[in-house]
């Protein structure tokens, strides 16, 4: 918009036109700023002048709107001062404005005179009348010149200006998912960008009792004993896991960090917890593509337990599955909280809780195996395993760094607060884990 041309006719425009003009000026200024931000560059001299002119014009328009509003309120107040305003005498000359007293306004009010006429048509109220109550009378002169504002402790322009808030210093975050997986798996350190381990693929046990040889050269004749020992077989593979980086950053102004000392600590803590949540998600569900971990759910050759009859039957069979096919003793279950709720709410044919109910709740175990919960474990599936056979290698634990070198942050007095960690994850023995179908998926 042509702000200069608009300001030249400022005195002739109505309030609606002024409001539309102010909105247009602010929108144009904002559009210029958005254009500069999207291009990630500084303002040109022409853009800087245009924004300044638009903002100055918007201030002038706002002042004019406020002026018109004040004039309108004053006219309304003058008209409410009492009789005589705008009245002319028999010679056509304006009568002197006369403001009625509060009492005169009350006794001449239409609501009062009509009510009085109704209860005292002869001008006298009978002594037998009881419980009289007059209608509310609108006292117009209690406008901006006659009304006395009540001093309250609520309004910022009244008694409330003297009331200071009690700054408790309490900060209550939105909350976080409890994280348990890191406490289950083995955690080790690495100083390299890759980690390698040897994983056994097959094993044939050919061990058997062997008699002592009775000939030096075995020819196969009857009565000869070769004493030959049976040969077993095994195979291995070398597995390499790459250290991955998990990172997140947020922008902040230097002024905000300086004026609110607590803010920096809160940001650091929030970013670290963001990393921890994603780390647990990657260890469970990483698909191995790009910079994702090869999570447990996408590791080949883990065991599977199909749903059978109900949850108690299925989970018990999973323990046998792990013992027979995985040759492992479980160290823990991992369930979605909704599935653990389903377990604890199981009842027998008499309606009694199988796991003791709300009063007799004991340790969180299922068939004697400890239970952990994870919000990143999909509902309907659970993991049973020897969790020492899954390893998290810490290359660089969560750290925070701050820089103003991002984009144009230096000239805008802003900083980028970056949190990152580096780690690798691997399942060194896939058959030590059983994925269990609980039959509860929604």
Helices and strands as residue ranges (DSSP letters): H 3-8, G 10-12, H 15-39, H 45-79, H 102-108, H 110-119, G 159-162, H 181-184, E 186-189, E 194-204, E 233-242, E 244-253, H 254-259, H 261-285, G 296-298, E 303-305, H 311-325, E 332-335, H 337-344, E 365-366, E 369-373, E 381-385, G 387-389, E 390-403, E 414-427, G 430-432, E 433-437
